[in-house]
């Protein structure tokens, strides 16, 4: 199963932070736009290869166990593609927030998310503190 972590698909140069540089300036926004667009392109290529693979591999096996194995493989692949489809939507939302000059700021408290955190997770919408708090709340509710 392919890994949808963007570091598996592409290599990028970390943004060279400059002391006193304004957060989310034009150069930083362009840096993240390139990362997000490359990630989206790689995911779209995965989708295309899955469609090709499913078409090529679709067989009517006489043996029920062979047919069940193939159906399970296809099901797993389709679930992976569904997760990637949702990820592509998040990537598109991140690109939209770059266009709206909202990218890189926490949706909950408004503070800077941080360049390095965004490089690790370009679709992040919460700062580390708010994300940690949300995970704690989620664990408490889940009990």
GUMI-367892 format. One record per atom (N, C-alpha, C): residue in three letters; x, y, z negated. Coordinates in steps of 0.2 Angstrom, whole numbers, plus 2048, in hexadecimal, padded with zeros to 3 digits. Layout:
# residues N
ALAXYZ
...
//
This chain:
# residues 143
UNK8047FA800
UNK800800800
UNK804806800
UNK80380B804
UNK807811805
UNK8068157FE
UNK80C8197FD
UNK80C81D7F7
UNK80A8247F9
UNK8058277F6
UNK80382E7F8
UNK8068337F5
UNK80B8327F1
UNK80F8377EE
UNK81383A7F3
UNK8138417F4
UNK8168457F9
UNK81D8447FA
UNK8218427F4
UNK8288427F5
UNK82A83B7F8
UNK8258377F9
UNK8278317FD
UNK827832805
UNK823837807
UNK82283980E
UNK82783E810
UNK82984280C
UNK82D84780F
UNK83284A80A
UNK83884C80C
UNK83D84F808
UNK83D857809
UNK83D85B804
UNK83D862805
UNK842865800
UNK84586A802
UNK84A86E7FE
UNK8468717F8
UNK8488707F2
UNK8458747ED
UNK84587C7EE
UNK8408807EC
UNK8418877ED
UNK84688A7E9
UNK84B88E7EC
UNK8508917E8
UNK84E8977E4
UNK84D8957DE
UNK84A89B7D9
UNK84F8A07D8
UNK84D8A67D9
UNK8518AC7D8
UNK84E8B07D2
UNK8538B17CD
UNK8518B57C7
UNK84E8BC7C9
UNK8488BD7C6
UNK8448C37C7
UNK8408C37CD
UNK8408BE7D0
UNK83B8BD7D6
UNK8348BD7D4
UNK8308C07D8
UNK8298C07D7
UNK8268B97D8
UNK8228B77D3
UNK81F8B07D4
UNK81A8B07D9
UNK81A8AB7DD
UNK8158AA7E3
UNK8168AF7E8
UNK81C8B17EA
UNK81D8B67EF
UNK81C8B37F6
UNK81D8B67FB
UNK81C8B4802
UNK8208AE803
UNK8268AE801
UNK82B8A8803
UNK8298A27FF
UNK8278A37F9
UNK82589D7F5
UNK81E89A7F8
UNK81989E7FA
UNK81389C7FD
UNK815898803
UNK81989B807
UNK81B89780D
UNK81F89180C
UNK823890807
UNK82688A805
UNK821885803
UNK81C8877FF
UNK8168827FD
UNK812880803
UNK810885807
UNK80C88480D
UNK81087E812
UNK81687F813
UNK81A87A816
UNK81A873813
UNK81B87380D
UNK81A86C809
UNK81386980A
UNK80E86D809
UNK80786B809
UNK805868810
UNK80786C815
UNK80686B81C
UNK80A86481E
UNK81086381C
UNK81485D81E
UNK81085781A
UNK80E858814
UNK80B853810
UNK805851814
UNK801856816
UNK7FA854819
UNK7FC851820
UNK801853824
UNK80285082A
UNK804848829
UNK808847824
UNK80A840822
UNK80483C820
UNK7FF83F81D
UNK7F983B81B
UNK7F583A821
UNK7F483E825
UNK7F083E82B
UNK7F3838830
UNK7FA838830
UNK7FD833834
UNK7FC82C831
UNK7FB82B82A
UNK7FA825827
UNK7F3823829
UNK7EE828829
UNK7E782682A
UNK7E7824832
UNK7EA827836
UNK7EA82483D
UNK7ED81D83E
UNK7F381C83A
UNK7F681583A
UNK7F1810837
UNK7ED812832
UNK7E880D82F
UNK7E380B834
UNK7E0810838
UNK7DB80F83D
UNK7DE80A842
UNK7E480C844
UNK7E7807849
UNK7E8800847
UNK7EA800841
UNK7EB7F983D
UNK7E57F683D
UNK7DF7F983A
UNK7D97F5839
UNK7D67F3840
UNK7D77F7845
UNK7D57F584C
UNK7D87EF84E
UNK7DF7EF84E
UNK7E37EA850
UNK7E37E384C
UNK7E27E4846
UNK7E27DE841
UNK7DB7DB840
UNK7D67DE843
UNK7CF7DC841
UNK7CE7D5845
UNK7CD7D0842
UNK7CC7C9844
UNK7C67C6841
UNK7C37C2845
UNK7BE7BD842
UNK7C17B7840
UNK7C37B683A
UNK7C67B0838
UNK7C17AA837
UNK7C27A4839
UNK7BD79F838
UNK7BD79D831
UNK7C379D82E
UNK7C479B827
UNK7C27A0822
UNK7BD79F81E
UNK7BB7A4819
UNK7C07A7815
UNK7C57A3813
UNK7CA7A680E
UNK7CF7AB812
UNK7D07AA818
UNK7D47AE81D
UNK7D07B581E
UNK7C97B481F
UNK7C57BA820
UNK7C57BE81A
UNK7C47BB814
UNK7C47BE80E
UNK7CA7C280C
UNK7D07BF80E
UNK7D67C280D
UNK7D77C8811
UNK7D57C8817
UNK7D57CE81C
UNK7D07D381A
UNK7CA7D1817
UNK7C57D6815
UNK7C87DA80F
UNK7CB7D680A
UNK7CE7D9804
UNK7D47DE806
UNK7D87DC80B
UNK7DD7E080D
UNK7DB7E7810
UNK7D57E6814
UNK7D27EC818
UNK7CF7F0812
UNK7CC7ED80D
UNK7C97F1808
UNK7CE7F5804
UNK7D37F2802
UNK7D97F57FF
UNK7DB7FB803
UNK7DC7FA809
UNK7DF7FF80E
UNK7DA80580E
UNK7D480380F
UNK7CF80980F
UNK7CE80D809
UNK7CF809803
UNK7CF80D7FD
UNK7D58127FC
UNK7DA8107FF
UNK7E08147FF
UNK7DF81A803
UNK7DC819809
UNK7DB81E80E
UNK7D682380B
UNK7D1820807
UNK7CC825804
UNK7CF8297FF
UNK7D48277FB
UNK7D882B7F6
UNK7DC8307FA
UNK7DF82E7FF
UNK7E2833803
UNK7DE838806
UNK7D8836808
UNK7D383B80B
UNK7D2840806
UNK7D183E7FF
UNK7CF8437FA
UNK7D68477F9
UNK7DB8447F9
UNK7E28487F9
UNK7E284D7FE
UNK7E184C804
UNK7E185080A
UNK7DC856808
UNK7D6855805
UNK7D285A803
UNK7D585F7FE
UNK7D985C7F9
UNK7DC8607F4
UNK7E28647F8
UNK7E58617FC
UNK7EA865800
UNK7E786B804
UNK7E286A807
UNK7DE86F80B
UNK7DC875806
UNK7DA873800
UNK7D88787FB
UNK7DE87C7F8
UNK7E48787F8
UNK7EA87C7F6
UNK7EC8817FB
UNK7EC87E801
UNK7ED883807
UNK7E9889807
UNK7E2888806
UNK7DD88D805
UNK7DF892800
UNK7E188F7FA
UNK7E38947F4
UNK7EA8987F6
UNK7EE8957FA
UNK7F48997FC
UNK7F189F801
UNK7ED89D805
UNK7EA8A2809
UNK7E68A8806
UNK7E38A6800
UNK7E08AB7FC
UNK7E48AE7F6
UNK7EB8AC7F6
UNK7EF8AF7F1
UNK7EE8AD7EA
UNK7EA8A77E9
UNK7E98A47E3
UNK7ED89E7E1
UNK7F189C7E6
UNK7F58967E5
UNK7FB8977DF
UNK7FB8927DB
UNK8018927D6
UNK7FE8957CF
UNK7F88967CF
UNK7F68997C8
UNK7F08947C5
UNK7F18937BF
UNK7EC88E7BC
UNK7E58907BC
UNK7E188C7BE
UNK7DA88D7BF
UNK7D688E7B8
UNK7D988B7B3
UNK7D688C7AC
UNK7D88927A9
UNK7DE8947A9
UNK7E18997A4
UNK7E489F7A8
UNK7E689E7AF
UNK7E88A37B3
UNK7F08A47B3
UNK7F38A07AF
UNK7FB8A17AF
UNK7FE89D7B5
UNK80489F7B6
UNK80889C7BB
UNK8098947BA
UNK8088907BF
UNK8098897BE
UNK8108877BE
UNK81488B7C2
UNK81B88A7C3
UNK81D8877C9
UNK8238897CC
UNK8258877D2
UNK82787F7D2
UNK82B87D7CD
UNK82D8767CC
UNK8278717CB
UNK8228737C7
UNK81C86F7C7
UNK81886F7CD
UNK8188747D1
UNK8148747D7
UNK8188707DC
UNK81F8707DC
UNK82386C7E1
UNK8228647DF
UNK8218637D9
UNK81F85C7D7
UNK81885A7D9
UNK81485E7D8
UNK80D85D7D9
UNK80A8637DD
UNK80A8647E3
UNK80886A7E7
UNK80186B7E6
UNK7FD8677E5
UNK7F68687E4
UNK7F38697DD
UNK7F886A7D8
UNK7F786C7D1
UNK7F38727D1
UNK7ED8727CD
UNK7E98787CC
UNK7E987B7C5
UNK7ED8777C0
UNK7ED8787B9
UNK7F48797B7
UNK7F687D7B2
UNK7FC87E7AF
UNK7FD8777AB
UNK8038767A9
UNK8058707A5
UNK80187079F
UNK80087679B
UNK7FC876795
UNK7F5874796
UNK7F287779B
UNK7EB87679C
UNK7EA86F79F
UNK7EE86C7A3
UNK7EE8657A5
UNK7EE86079F
UNK7F386279B
UNK7F485D795
UNK7ED85D791
UNK7EB863790
UNK7E586478C
UNK7DF86078F
UNK7DE861796
UNK7D985D799
UNK7DA856799
UNK7E0853799
UNK7E184C798
UNK7DF84A791
UNK7E184E78C
UNK7DF84C785
UNK7D884C784
UNK7D4851787
UNK7CD851787
UNK7CA84B78A
UNK7CD849790
UNK7CA843794
UNK7CB83D790
UNK7D183C78D
UNK7D2836789
UNK7CD836783
UNK7CB83B780
UNK7C783B77A
UNK7C083A77D
UNK7BE83C782
UNK7B783B785
UNK7B6834787
UNK7BC83178A
UNK7BC82A78D
UNK7BC825787
UNK7BC826781
UNK7BC82177C
UNK7B581F77A
//
